Amino acid sequence: MSDAVDRAAIETEAWLAECIYRQRKPVEIPDEDEGGRYCLSCGITIDPRRVEKAPEAVRCVSCESIREEKNHGRRG
């Protein structure tokens, strides 16, 4: 029984740590004008379909993928 409780406590702590991390990371403001939204990393126009599906997107798919790979390596 205590093993299940210990695992639940560890999972809860990890979840809370992730929530705190997400709240503390700085909000990135999209770079956009009447021509569209531009990637904060490379400057190209982000596909409008991406912006429609992910309104918080501030990077193109390629740059966001690279960023996620780098960040995943740091935390894991």
All heavy atoms as a GROMACS GRO file, in nm:
protein
  599
    1MET      N    1   0.082  -0.121   0.000
    1MET     CA    2   0.000   0.000   0.000
    1MET      C    3   0.086   0.126   0.000
    1MET      O    4   0.057   0.220  -0.071
    1MET     CB    5  -0.094  -0.005   0.122
    1MET     CG    6  -0.178   0.117   0.139
    1MET     SD    7  -0.310   0.120   0.017
    1MET     CE    8  -0.404   0.253   0.079
    2SER      N    9   0.192   0.126   0.081
    2SER     CA   10   0.274   0.246   0.088
    2SER      C   11   0.345   0.273  -0.045
    2SER      O   12   0.373   0.388  -0.077
    2SER     CB   13   0.374   0.238   0.203
    2SER     OG   14   0.467   0.135   0.178
    3ASP      N   15   0.377   0.168  -0.122
    3ASP     CA   16   0.440   0.189  -0.252
    3ASP      C   17   0.349   0.269  -0.345
    3ASP      O   18   0.394   0.359  -0.414
    3ASP     CB   19   0.474   0.055  -0.319
    3ASP     CG   20   0.592  -0.014  -0.252
    3ASP    OD1   21   0.668   0.055  -0.182
    3ASP    OD2   22   0.607  -0.135  -0.272
    4ALA      N   23   0.222   0.238  -0.346
    4ALA     CA   24   0.126   0.310  -0.429
    4ALA      C   25   0.114   0.455  -0.383
    4ALA      O   26   0.108   0.547  -0.466
    4ALA     CB   27  -0.010   0.242  -0.426
    5VAL      N   28   0.114   0.475  -0.254
    5VAL     CA   29   0.104   0.612  -0.199
    5VAL      C   30   0.231   0.690  -0.233
    5VAL      O   31   0.225   0.806  -0.272
    5VAL     CB   32   0.080   0.608  -0.046
    5VAL    CG1   33   0.089   0.747   0.012
    5VAL    CG2   34  -0.054   0.544  -0.016
    6ASP      N   35   0.347   0.626  -0.221
    6ASP     CA   36   0.473   0.692  -0.254
    6ASP      C   37   0.478   0.731  -0.402
    6ASP      O   38   0.519   0.841  -0.436
    6ASP     CB   39   0.592   0.602  -0.221
    6ASP     CG   40   0.613   0.584  -0.073
    6ASP    OD1   41   0.563   0.667   0.006
    6ASP    OD2   42   0.681   0.486  -0.034
    7ARG      N   43   0.435   0.639  -0.489
    7ARG     CA   44   0.433   0.670  -0.634
    7ARG      C   45   0.338   0.785  -0.663
    7ARG      O   46   0.369   0.873  -0.743
    7ARG     CB   47   0.392   0.546  -0.714
    7ARG     CG   48   0.504   0.448  -0.736
    7ARG     CD   49   0.468   0.347  -0.844
    7ARG     NE   50   0.345   0.276  -0.812
    7ARG     CZ   51   0.338   0.157  -0.755
    7ARG    NH1   52   0.449   0.093  -0.725
    7ARG    NH2   53   0.222   0.100  -0.730
    8ALA      N   54   0.223   0.784  -0.599
    8ALA     CA   55   0.126   0.892  -0.620
    8ALA      C   56   0.184   1.025  -0.574
    8ALA      O   57   0.167   1.128  -0.641
    8ALA     CB   58  -0.004   0.863  -0.546
    9ALA      N   59   0.254   1.024  -0.463
    9ALA     CA   60   0.316   1.148  -0.412
    9ALA      C   61   0.423   1.198  -0.508
    9ALA      O   62   0.431   1.318  -0.537
    9ALA     CB   63   0.375   1.125  -0.274
   10ILE      N   64   0.503   1.108  -0.561
   10ILE     CA   65   0.609   1.146  -0.656
   10ILE      C   66   0.548   1.203  -0.784
   10ILE      O   67   0.592   1.307  -0.835
   10ILE     CB   68   0.700   1.026  -0.687
   10ILE    CG1   69   0.783   0.992  -0.563
   10ILE    CG2   70   0.790   1.054  -0.807
   10ILE    CD1   71   0.856   0.859  -0.571
   11GLU      N   72   0.444   1.137  -0.835
   11GLU     CA   73   0.377   1.186  -0.956
   11GLU      C   74   0.312   1.321  -0.933
   11GLU      O   75   0.317   1.409  -1.020
   11GLU     CB   76   0.274   1.084  -1.004
   11GLU     CG   77   0.336   0.958  -1.061
   11GLU     CD   78   0.233   0.852  -1.096
   11GLU    OE1   79   0.112   0.881  -1.095
   11GLU    OE2   80   0.275   0.738  -1.125
   12THR      N   81   0.253   1.340  -0.817
   12THR     CA   82   0.189   1.468  -0.784
   12THR      C   83   0.293   1.579  -0.776
   12THR      O   84   0.273   1.689  -0.828
   12THR     CB   85   0.111   1.458  -0.652
   12THR    OG1   86   0.011   1.356  -0.666
   12THR    CG2   87   0.045   1.590  -0.617
   13GLU      N   88   0.407   1.551  -0.713
   13GLU     CA   89   0.514   1.651  -0.703
   13GLU      C   90   0.566   1.689  -0.841
   13GLU      O   91   0.591   1.807  -0.869
   13GLU     CB   92   0.627   1.598  -0.616
   13GLU     CG   93   0.593   1.597  -0.469
   13GLU     CD   94   0.707   1.543  -0.384
   13GLU    OE1   95   0.824   1.554  -0.426
   13GLU    OE2   96   0.678   1.490  -0.276
   14ALA      N   97   0.582   1.590  -0.928
   14ALA     CA   98   0.630   1.618  -1.064
   14ALA      C   99   0.530   1.703  -1.140
   14ALA      O  100   0.567   1.797  -1.211
   14ALA     CB  101   0.657   1.486  -1.138
   15TRP      N  102   0.402   1.671  -1.126
   15TRP     CA  103   0.297   1.748  -1.193
   15TRP      C  104   0.296   1.892  -1.142
   15TRP      O  105   0.286   1.986  -1.221
   15TRP     CB  106   0.162   1.680  -1.168
   15TRP     CG  107   0.047   1.754  -1.230
   15TRP    CD1  108   0.010   1.756  -1.360
   15TRP    CD2  109  -0.046   1.838  -1.161
   15TRP    NE1  110  -0.100   1.836  -1.378
   15TRP    CE2  111  -0.137   1.888  -1.256
   15TRP    CE3  112  -0.061   1.876  -1.028
   15TRP    CZ2  113  -0.240   1.974  -1.222
   15TRP    CZ3  114  -0.165   1.961  -0.995
   15TRP    CH2  115  -0.252   2.009  -1.091
   16LEU      N  116   0.306   1.909  -1.011
   16LEU     CA  117   0.307   2.045  -0.954
   16LEU      C  118   0.429   2.123  -1.002
   16LEU      O  119   0.420   2.241  -1.033
   16LEU     CB  120   0.304   2.039  -0.801
   16LEU     CG  121   0.171   1.999  -0.739
   16LEU    CD1  122   0.187   1.977  -0.589
   16LEU    CD2  123   0.065   2.103  -0.767
   17ALA      N  124   0.545   2.057  -1.008
   17ALA     CA  125   0.666   2.123  -1.056
   17ALA      C  126   0.648   2.170  -1.200
   17ALA      O  127   0.689   2.282  -1.236
   17ALA     CB  128   0.786   2.030  -1.044
   18GLU      N  129   0.587   2.088  -1.284
   18GLU     CA  130   0.561   2.126  -1.422
   18GLU      C  131   0.465   2.244  -1.430
   18GLU      O  132   0.484   2.337  -1.509
   18GLU     CB  133   0.505   2.007  -1.502
   18GLU     CG  134   0.477   2.037  -1.646
   18GLU     CD  135   0.601   2.066  -1.730
   18GLU    OE1  136   0.712   2.026  -1.691
   18GLU    OE2  137   0.586   2.130  -1.835
   19CYS      N  138   0.362   2.244  -1.348
   19CYS     CA  139   0.267   2.356  -1.345
   19CYS      C  140   0.336   2.485  -1.304
   19CYS      O  141   0.313   2.590  -1.365
   19CYS     CB  142   0.152   2.326  -1.248
   19CYS     SG  143   0.039   2.198  -1.305
   20ILE      N  144   0.420   2.478  -1.204
   20ILE     CA  145   0.493   2.598  -1.159
   20ILE      C  146   0.586   2.646  -1.269
   20ILE      O  147   0.595   2.766  -1.297
   20ILE     CB  148   0.570   2.567  -1.029
   20ILE    CG1  149   0.470   2.547  -0.915
   20ILE    CG2  150   0.670   2.678  -0.997
   20ILE    CD1  151   0.531   2.490  -0.788
   21TYR      N  152   0.656   2.554  -1.336
   21TYR     CA  153   0.745   2.591  -1.445
   21TYR      C  154   0.670   2.666  -1.554
   21TYR      O  155   0.714   2.770  -1.603
   21TYR     CB  156   0.812   2.466  -1.502
   21TYR     CG  157   0.884   2.491  -1.632
   21TYR    CD1  158   1.009   2.552  -1.634
   21TYR    CD2  159   0.826   2.457  -1.754
   21TYR    CE1  160   1.074   2.577  -1.753
   21TYR    CE2  161   0.890   2.481  -1.874
   21TYR     CZ  162   1.014   2.541  -1.872
   21TYR     OH  163   1.078   2.566  -1.991
   22ARG      N  164   0.554   2.612  -1.591
   22ARG     CA  165   0.475   2.676  -1.698
   22ARG      C  166   0.428   2.814  -1.657
   22ARG      O  167   0.419   2.904  -1.740
   22ARG     CB  168   0.355   2.589  -1.733
   22ARG     CG  169   0.392   2.466  -1.807
   22ARG     CD  170   0.272   2.386  -1.844
   22ARG     NE  171   0.311   2.260  -1.905
   22ARG     CZ  172   0.228   2.164  -1.935
   22ARG    NH1  173   0.099   2.179  -1.912
   22ARG    NH2  174   0.271   2.054  -1.989
   23GLN      N  175   0.395   2.834  -1.532
   23GLN     CA  176   0.348   2.965  -1.486
   23GLN      C  177   0.462   3.066  -1.480
   23GLN      O  178   0.440   3.184  -1.500
   23GLN     CB  179   0.284   2.952  -1.347
   23GLN     CG  180   0.152   2.880  -1.348
   23GLN     CD  181   0.048   2.951  -1.431
   23GLN    OE1  182   0.033   3.073  -1.424
   23GLN    NE2  183  -0.025   2.877  -1.512
   24ARG      N  184   0.581   3.022  -1.453
   24ARG     CA  185   0.695   3.113  -1.436
   24ARG      C  186   0.766   3.150  -1.565
   24ARG      O  187   0.836   3.249  -1.570
   24ARG     CB  188   0.797   3.053  -1.340
   24ARG     CG  189   0.748   3.052  -1.199
   24ARG     CD  190   0.854   3.005  -1.106
   24ARG     NE  191   0.808   3.011  -0.968
   24ARG     CZ  192   0.871   2.960  -0.867
   24ARG    NH1  193   0.986   2.899  -0.885
   24ARG    NH2  194   0.824   2.970  -0.745
   25LYS      N  195   0.751   3.066  -1.669
   25LYS     CA  196   0.822   3.098  -1.793
   25LYS      C  197   0.763   3.224  -1.854
   25LYS      O  198   0.642   3.247  -1.848
   25LYS     CB  199   0.823   2.981  -1.890
   25LYS     CG  200   0.694   2.950  -1.957
   25LYS     CD  201   0.712   2.834  -2.053
   25LYS     CE  202   0.584   2.807  -2.126
   25LYS     NZ  203   0.595   2.699  -2.221
   26PRO      N  204   0.847   3.309  -1.910
   26PRO     CA  205   0.798   3.436  -1.964
   26PRO      C  206   0.705   3.416  -2.084
   26PRO      O  207   0.724   3.325  -2.165
   26PRO     CB  208   0.926   3.509  -2.007
   26PRO     CG  209   1.028   3.402  -2.020
   26PRO     CD  210   0.989   3.290  -1.928
   27VAL      N  211   0.606   3.500  -2.092
   27VAL     CA  212   0.512   3.496  -2.203
   27VAL      C  213   0.579   3.562  -2.323
   27VAL      O  214   0.637   3.669  -2.312
   27VAL     CB  215   0.382   3.572  -2.166
   27VAL    CG1  216   0.289   3.580  -2.285
   27VAL    CG2  217   0.314   3.505  -2.049
   28GLU      N  218   0.572   3.496  -2.436
   28GLU     CA  219   0.632   3.552  -2.557
   28GLU      C  220   0.523   3.619  -2.638
   28GLU      O  221   0.417   3.562  -2.665
   28GLU     CB  222   0.699   3.441  -2.638
   28GLU     CG  223   0.816   3.380  -2.562
   28GLU     CD  224   0.884   3.272  -2.640
   28GLU    OE1  225   0.816   3.174  -2.676
   28GLU    OE2  226   1.004   3.287  -2.666
   29ILE      N  227   0.548   3.742  -2.678
   29ILE     CA  228   0.451   3.821  -2.751
   29ILE      C  229   0.472   3.800  -2.901
   29ILE      O  230   0.584   3.814  -2.950
   29ILE     CB  231   0.465   3.970  -2.714
   29ILE    CG1  232   0.437   3.986  -2.566
   29ILE    CG2  233   0.372   4.055  -2.798
   29ILE    CD1  234   0.468   4.122  -2.510
   30PRO      N  235   0.366   3.763  -2.971
   30PRO     CA  236   0.380   3.740  -3.116
   30PRO      C  237   0.425   3.866  -3.190
   30PRO      O  238   0.387   3.977  -3.155
   30PRO     CB  239   0.239   3.701  -3.160
   30PRO     CG  240   0.164   3.669  -3.037
   30PRO     CD  241   0.230   3.742  -2.925
   31ASP      N  242   0.507   3.845  -3.292
   31ASP     CA  243   0.550   3.953  -3.381
   31ASP      C  244   0.458   3.944  -3.503
   31ASP      O  245   0.471   3.853  -3.584
   31ASP     CB  246   0.695   3.931  -3.421
   31ASP     CG  247   0.746   4.036  -3.518
   31ASP    OD1  248   0.682   4.143  -3.529
   31ASP    OD2  249   0.850   4.013  -3.581
   32GLU      N  250   0.362   4.035  -3.511
   32GLU     CA  251   0.268   4.027  -3.622
   32GLU      C  252   0.225   4.166  -3.669
   32GLU      O  253   0.235   4.263  -3.596
   32GLU     CB  254   0.147   3.942  -3.586
   32GLU     CG  255   0.067   3.988  -3.467
   32GLU     CD  256  -0.038   3.884  -3.425
   32GLU    OE1  257  -0.084   3.805  -3.509
   32GLU    OE2  258  -0.072   3.883  -3.307
   33ASP      N  259   0.180   4.168  -3.791
   33ASP     CA  260   0.123   4.289  -3.850
   33ASP      C  261   0.018   4.244  -3.950
   33ASP      O  262  -0.022   4.128  -3.950
   33ASP     CB  263   0.232   4.376  -3.913
   33ASP     CG  264   0.310   4.307  -4.023
   33ASP    OD1  265   0.262   4.207  -4.080
   33ASP    OD2  266   0.420   4.354  -4.055
   34GLU      N  267  -0.025   4.335  -4.036
   34GLU     CA  268  -0.129   4.299  -4.132
   34GLU      C  269  -0.082   4.192  -4.231
   34GLU      O  270  -0.164   4.126  -4.295
   34GLU     CB  271  -0.182   4.422  -4.208
   34GLU     CG  272  -0.078   4.498  -4.288
   34GLU     CD  273   0.008   4.593  -4.206
   34GLU    OE1  274  -0.028   4.628  -4.093
   34GLU    OE2  275   0.114   4.632  -4.257
   35GLY      N  276   0.047   4.169  -4.240
   35GLY     CA  277   0.101   4.067  -4.331
   35GLY      C  278   0.102   3.928  -4.271
   35GLY      O  279   0.126   3.830  -4.340
   36GLY      N  280   0.078   3.918  -4.141
   36GLY     CA  281   0.076   3.788  -4.076
   36GLY      C  282   0.157   3.788  -3.948
   36GLY      O  283   0.198   3.892  -3.897
   37ARG      N  284   0.181   3.670  -3.897
   37ARG     CA  285   0.261   3.652  -3.776
   37ARG      C  286   0.396   3.594  -3.817
   37ARG      O  287   0.404   3.506  -3.900
   37ARG     CB  288   0.190   3.557  -3.679
   37ARG     CG  289   0.264   3.545  -3.547
   37ARG     CD  290   0.191   3.461  -3.447
   37ARG     NE  291   0.065   3.527  -3.410
   37ARG     CZ  292  -0.020   3.476  -3.324
   37ARG    NH1  293   0.004   3.359  -3.267
   37ARG    NH2  294  -0.132   3.540  -3.295
   38TYR      N  295   0.501   3.645  -3.756
   38TYR     CA  296   0.636   3.607  -3.792
   38TYR      C  297   0.703   3.528  -3.681
   38TYR      O  298   0.685   3.556  -3.562
   38TYR     CB  299   0.718   3.732  -3.825
   38TYR     CG  300   0.653   3.815  -3.932
   38TYR    CD1  301   0.570   3.921  -3.899
   38TYR    CD2  302   0.670   3.784  -4.065
   38TYR    CE1  303   0.506   3.996  -3.996
   38TYR    CE2  304   0.607   3.859  -4.165
   38TYR     CZ  305   0.525   3.964  -4.130
   38TYR     OH  306   0.461   4.037  -4.226
   39CYS      N  307   0.781   3.428  -3.720
   39CYS     CA  308   0.853   3.342  -3.626
   39CYS      C  309   0.954   3.426  -3.547
   39CYS      O  310   1.031   3.503  -3.605
   39CYS     CB  311   0.924   3.231  -3.703
   39CYS     SG  312   1.025   3.123  -3.601
   40LEU      N  313   0.953   3.411  -3.415
   40LEU     CA  314   1.046   3.486  -3.330
   40LEU      C  315   1.190   3.438  -3.347
   40LEU      O  316   1.283   3.509  -3.311
   40LEU     CB  317   1.005   3.475  -3.183
   40LEU     CG  318   0.874   3.540  -3.143
   40LEU    CD1  319   0.851   3.524  -2.993
   40LEU    CD2  320   0.869   3.686  -3.181
   41SER      N  321   1.209   3.318  -3.402
   41SER     CA  322   1.344   3.265  -3.418
   41SER      C  323   1.405   3.295  -3.555
   41SER      O  324   1.517   3.343  -3.563
   41SER     CB  325   1.345   3.114  -3.395
   41SER     OG  326   1.311   3.084  -3.262
   42CYS      N  327   1.329   3.267  -3.662
   42CYS     CA  328   1.387   3.282  -3.796
   42CYS      C  329   1.327   3.398  -3.876
   42CYS      O  330   1.383   3.437  -3.978
   42CYS     CB  331   1.375   3.152  -3.875
   42CYS     SG  332   1.206   3.110  -3.923
   43GLY      N  333   1.213   3.450  -3.834
   43GLY     CA  334   1.154   3.566  -3.900
   43GLY      C  335   1.062   3.538  -4.016
   43GLY      O  336   1.003   3.630  -4.071
   44ILE      N  337   1.046   3.410  -4.056
   44ILE     CA  338   0.956   3.382  -4.168
   44ILE      C  339   0.810   3.393  -4.120
   44ILE      O  340   0.782   3.386  -4.001
   44ILE     CB  341   0.981   3.244  -4.232
   44ILE    CG1  342   0.944   3.131  -4.136
   44ILE    CG2  343   1.123   3.232  -4.282
   44ILE    CD1  344   0.935   2.996  -4.204
   45THR      N  345   0.720   3.409  -4.216
   45THR     CA  346   0.578   3.416  -4.182
   45THR      C  347   0.530   3.278  -4.138
   45THR      O  348   0.556   3.178  -4.206
   45THR     CB  349   0.496   3.462  -4.304
   45THR    OG1  350   0.545   3.588  -4.348
   45THR    CG2  351   0.349   3.476  -4.268
   46ILE      N  352   0.462   3.273  -4.025
   46ILE     CA  353   0.407   3.147  -3.974
   46ILE      C  354   0.281   3.116  -4.054
   46ILE      O  355   0.197   3.205  -4.076
   46ILE     CB  356   0.375   3.157  -3.824
   46ILE    CG1  357   0.502   3.188  -3.745
   46ILE    CG2  358   0.309   3.029  -3.774
   46ILE    CD1  359   0.478   3.217  -3.598
   47ASP      N  360   0.267   2.992  -4.095
   47ASP     CA  361   0.150   2.948  -4.171
   47ASP      C  362   0.023   2.987  -4.096
   47ASP      O  363   0.008   2.954  -3.978
   47ASP     CB  364   0.156   2.797  -4.190
   47ASP     CG  365   0.049   2.743  -4.283
   47ASP    OD1  366  -0.063   2.799  -4.286
   47ASP    OD2  367   0.077   2.644  -4.352
   48PRO      N  368  -0.069   3.059  -4.160
   48PRO     CA  369  -0.193   3.101  -4.093
   48PRO      C  370  -0.274   2.984  -4.036
   48PRO      O  371  -0.342   2.999  -3.935
   48PRO     CB  372  -0.272   3.172  -4.203
   48PRO     CG  373  -0.170   3.212  -4.304
   48PRO     CD  374  -0.060   3.110  -4.296
   49ARG      N  375  -0.262   2.866  -4.098
   49ARG     CA  376  -0.334   2.749  -4.044
   49ARG      C  377  -0.278   2.710  -3.908
   49ARG      O  378  -0.351   2.666  -3.820
   49ARG     CB  379  -0.324   2.631  -4.141
   49ARG     CG  380  -0.399   2.658  -4.273
   49ARG     CD  381  -0.375   2.548  -4.371
   49ARG     NE  382  -0.232   2.550  -4.407
   49ARG     CZ  383  -0.175   2.472  -4.497
   49ARG    NH1  384  -0.246   2.381  -4.559
   49ARG    NH2  385  -0.048   2.481  -4.524
   50ARG      N  386  -0.147   2.727  -3.890
   50ARG     CA  387  -0.085   2.698  -3.760
   50ARG      C  388  -0.136   2.796  -3.655
   50ARG      O  389  -0.172   2.758  -3.545
   50ARG     CB  390   0.067   2.704  -3.770
   50ARG     CG  391   0.138   2.690  -3.636
   50ARG     CD  392   0.287   2.668  -3.656
   50ARG     NE  393   0.365   2.682  -3.536
   50ARG     CZ  394   0.363   2.599  -3.432
   50ARG    NH1  395   0.283   2.496  -3.433
   50ARG    NH2  396   0.441   2.621  -3.327
   51VAL      N  397  -0.140   2.922  -3.691
   51VAL     CA  398  -0.187   3.025  -3.597
   51VAL      C  399  -0.334   3.002  -3.562
   51VAL      O  400  -0.374   3.019  -3.447
   51VAL     CB  401  -0.166   3.167  -3.656
   51VAL    CG1  402  -0.224   3.273  -3.565
   51VAL    CG2  403  -0.017   3.193  -3.682
   52GLU      N  404  -0.412   2.958  -3.659
   52GLU     CA  405  -0.553   2.931  -3.634
   52GLU      C  406  -0.571   2.816  -3.535
   52GLU      O  407  -0.652   2.823  -3.444
   52GLU     CB  408  -0.624   2.897  -3.765
   52GLU     CG  409  -0.773   2.876  -3.751
   52GLU     CD  410  -0.838   2.846  -3.885
   52GLU    OE1  411  -0.805   2.914  -3.983
   52GLU    OE2  412  -0.920   2.752  -3.888
   53LYS      N  413  -0.490   2.711  -3.552
   53LYS     CA  414  -0.501   2.594  -3.464
   53LYS      C  415  -0.430   2.614  -3.331
   53LYS      O  416  -0.467   2.553  -3.231
   53LYS     CB  417  -0.446   2.470  -3.534
   53LYS     CG  418  -0.535   2.424  -3.646
   53LYS     CD  419  -0.487   2.294  -3.704
   53LYS     CE  420  -0.584   2.251  -3.813
   53LYS     NZ  421  -0.560   2.117  -3.860
   54ALA      N  422  -0.326   2.697  -3.329
   54ALA     CA  423  -0.250   2.722  -3.207
   54ALA      C  424  -0.228   2.872  -3.193
   54ALA      O  425  -0.123   2.925  -3.228
   54ALA     CB  426  -0.116   2.649  -3.212
   55PRO      N  427  -0.328   2.945  -3.143
   55PRO     CA  428  -0.321   3.091  -3.135
   55PRO      C  429  -0.201   3.143  -3.055
   55PRO      O  430  -0.158   3.256  -3.074
   55PRO     CB  431  -0.451   3.131  -3.066
   55PRO     CG  432  -0.543   3.016  -3.086
   55PRO     CD  433  -0.457   2.894  -3.095
   56GLU      N  434  -0.145   3.059  -2.968
   56GLU     CA  435  -0.029   3.101  -2.888
   56GLU      C  436   0.103   3.084  -2.963
   56GLU      O  437   0.209   3.122  -2.912
   56GLU     CB  438  -0.025   3.022  -2.757
   56GLU     CG  439   0.016   2.877  -2.769
   56GLU     CD  440  -0.091   2.782  -2.822
   56GLU    OE1  441  -0.206   2.823  -2.848
   56GLU    OE2  442  -0.059   2.664  -2.839
   57ALA      N  443   0.100   3.027  -3.084
   57ALA     CA  444   0.222   3.000  -3.161
   57ALA      C  445   0.297   3.129  -3.193
   57ALA      O  446   0.240   3.224  -3.245
   57ALA     CB  447   0.187   2.926  -3.290
   58VAL      N  448   0.426   3.128  -3.162
   58VAL     CA  449   0.512   3.243  -3.193
   58VAL      C  450   0.633   3.200  -3.275
   58VAL      O  451   0.720   3.281  -3.304
   58VAL     CB  452   0.558   3.317  -3.066
   58VAL    CG1  453   0.440   3.385  -2.997
   58VAL    CG2  454   0.631   3.224  -2.970
   59ARG      N  455   0.639   3.070  -3.311
   59ARG     CA  456   0.747   3.018  -3.394
   59ARG      C  457   0.690   2.928  -3.503
   59ARG      O  458   0.586   2.867  -3.484
   59ARG     CB  459   0.845   2.937  -3.310
   59ARG     CG  460   0.932   3.023  -3.222
   59ARG     CD  461   1.030   2.942  -3.141
   59ARG     NE  462   1.109   3.033  -3.059
   59ARG     CZ  463   1.062   3.092  -2.952
   59ARG    NH1  464   0.940   3.070  -2.910
   59ARG    NH2  465   1.137   3.177  -2.884
   60CYS      N  466   0.761   2.918  -3.614
   60CYS     CA  467   0.722   2.825  -3.719
   60CYS      C  468   0.742   2.683  -3.667
   60CYS      O  469   0.807   2.661  -3.564
   60CYS     CB  470   0.803   2.849  -3.846
   60CYS     SG  471   0.979   2.813  -3.831
   61VAL      N  472   0.686   2.587  -3.736
   61VAL     CA  473   0.694   2.448  -3.692
   61VAL      C  474   0.840   2.402  -3.679
   61VAL      O  475   0.877   2.338  -3.580
   61VAL     CB  476   0.616   2.356  -3.789
   61VAL    CG1  477   0.637   2.210  -3.754
   61VAL    CG2  478   0.468   2.390  -3.787
   62SER      N  479   0.923   2.437  -3.774
   62SER     CA  480   1.063   2.394  -3.770
   62SER      C  481   1.136   2.448  -3.648
   62SER      O  482   1.202   2.373  -3.576
   62SER     CB  483   1.137   2.440  -3.896
   62SER     OG  484   1.082   2.381  -4.010
   63CYS      N  485   1.123   2.577  -3.624
   63CYS     CA  486   1.192   2.639  -3.511
   63CYS      C  487   1.136   2.590  -3.377
   63CYS      O  488   1.212   2.568  -3.282
   63CYS     CB  489   1.184   2.791  -3.519
   63CYS     SG  490   1.283   2.859  -3.655
   64GLU      N  491   1.006   2.570  -3.371
   64GLU     CA  492   0.947   2.520  -3.247
   64GLU      C  493   0.993   2.378  -3.219
   64GLU      O  494   1.020   2.343  -3.104
   64GLU     CB  495   0.794   2.525  -3.254
   64GLU     CG  496   0.727   2.488  -3.124
   64GLU     CD  497   0.760   2.579  -3.007
   64GLU    OE1  498   0.786   2.698  -3.025
   64GLU    OE2  499   0.759   2.528  -2.892
   65SER      N  500   1.005   2.296  -3.321
   65SER     CA  501   1.054   2.159  -3.303
   65SER      C  502   1.196   2.159  -3.248
   65SER      O  503   1.228   2.084  -3.156
   65SER     CB  504   1.049   2.083  -3.435
   65SER     OG  505   0.918   2.069  -3.480
   66ILE      N  506   1.281   2.243  -3.304
   66ILE     CA  507   1.420   2.254  -3.257
   66ILE      C  508   1.422   2.301  -3.112
   66ILE      O  509   1.494   2.246  -3.028
   66ILE     CB  510   1.500   2.350  -3.347
   66ILE    CG1  511   1.519   2.289  -3.485
   66ILE    CG2  512   1.635   2.385  -3.284
   66ILE    CD1  513   1.568   2.386  -3.590
   67ARG      N  514   1.341   2.399  -3.080
   67ARG     CA  515   1.335   2.453  -2.944
   67ARG      C  516   1.288   2.347  -2.844
   67ARG      O  517   1.344   2.334  -2.736
   67ARG     CB  518   1.242   2.574  -2.943
   67ARG     CG  519   1.238   2.648  -2.813
   67ARG     CD  520   1.162   2.779  -2.834
   67ARG     NE  521   1.172   2.861  -2.717
   67ARG     CZ  522   1.076   2.872  -2.625
   67ARG    NH1  523   0.964   2.806  -2.638
   67ARG    NH2  524   1.094   2.949  -2.520
   68GLU      N  525   1.186   2.271  -2.882
   68GLU     CA  526   1.136   2.166  -2.793
   68GLU      C  527   1.240   2.057  -2.770
   68GLU      O  528   1.255   2.007  -2.659
   68GLU     CB  529   1.007   2.107  -2.850
   68GLU     CG  530   0.889   2.199  -2.835
   68GLU     CD  531   0.762   2.144  -2.898
   68GLU    OE1  532   0.763   2.028  -2.946
   68GLU    OE2  533   0.662   2.216  -2.898
   69GLU      N  534   1.315   2.021  -2.875
   69GLU     CA  535   1.420   1.921  -2.860
   69GLU      C  536   1.527   1.970  -2.762
   69GLU      O  537   1.571   1.894  -2.676
   69GLU     CB  538   1.485   1.890  -2.995
   69GLU     CG  539   1.400   1.803  -3.084
   69GLU     CD  540   1.465   1.777  -3.218
   69GLU    OE1  541   1.590   1.782  -3.228
   69GLU    OE2  542   1.392   1.751  -3.314
   70LYS      N  543   1.567   2.095  -2.775
   70LYS     CA  544   1.668   2.150  -2.684
   70LYS      C  545   1.616   2.155  -2.541
   70LYS      O  546   1.686   2.119  -2.448
   70LYS     CB  547   1.709   2.291  -2.730
   70LYS     CG  548   1.793   2.292  -2.852
   70LYS     CD  549   1.829   2.434  -2.891
   70LYS     CE  550   1.911   2.440  -3.018
   70LYS     NZ  551   1.940   2.577  -3.059
   71ASN      N  552   1.494   2.201  -2.523
   71ASN     CA  553   1.435   2.211  -2.389
   71ASN      C  554   1.413   2.075  -2.327
   71ASN      O  555   1.431   2.057  -2.207
   71ASN     CB  556   1.303   2.289  -2.392
   71ASN     CG  557   1.325   2.436  -2.412
   71ASN    OD1  558   1.434   2.489  -2.390
   71ASN    ND2  559   1.223   2.505  -2.458
   72HIS      N  560   1.374   1.977  -2.407
   72HIS     CA  561   1.350   1.842  -2.355
   72HIS      C  562   1.482   1.783  -2.304
   72HIS      O  563   1.485   1.718  -2.200
   72HIS     CB  564   1.291   1.752  -2.463
   72HIS     CG  565   1.263   1.613  -2.415
   72HIS    ND1  566   1.169   1.588  -2.318
   72HIS    CD2  567   1.319   1.494  -2.447
   72HIS    CE1  568   1.166   1.457  -2.294
   72HIS    NE2  569   1.256   1.400  -2.372
   73GLY      N  570   1.589   1.810  -2.371
   73GLY     CA  571   1.720   1.762  -2.329
   73GLY      C  572   1.765   1.823  -2.197
   73GLY      O  573   1.833   1.760  -2.117
   74ARG      N  574   1.729   1.946  -2.170
   74ARG     CA  575   1.767   2.014  -2.047
   74ARG      C  576   1.693   1.962  -1.926
   74ARG      O  577   1.746   1.954  -1.818
   74ARG     CB  578   1.739   2.164  -2.058
   74ARG     CG  579   1.849   2.238  -2.126
   74ARG     CD  580   1.829   2.386  -2.110
   74ARG     NE  581   1.850   2.446  -2.240
   74ARG     CZ  582   1.796   2.555  -2.282
   74ARG    NH1  583   1.713   2.622  -2.207
   74ARG    NH2  584   1.822   2.601  -2.401
   75ARG      N  585   1.563   1.931  -1.945
   75ARG     CA  586   1.480   1.891  -1.831
   75ARG      C  587   1.486   1.742  -1.803
   75ARG      O  588   1.452   1.699  -1.696
   75ARG     CB  589   1.334   1.933  -1.852
   75ARG     CG  590   1.316   2.082  -1.838
   75ARG     CD  591   1.172   2.115  -1.828
   75ARG     NE  592   1.119   2.125  -1.964
   75ARG     CZ  593   0.996   2.100  -1.996
   75ARG    NH1  594   0.909   2.063  -1.907
   75ARG    NH2  595   0.953   2.114  -2.120
   76GLY      N  596   1.519   1.662  -1.903
   76GLY     CA  597   1.513   1.518  -1.886
   76GLY      C  598   1.644   1.462  -1.855
   76GLY      O  599   1.682   1.370  -1.805
   0.00000   0.00000   0.00000
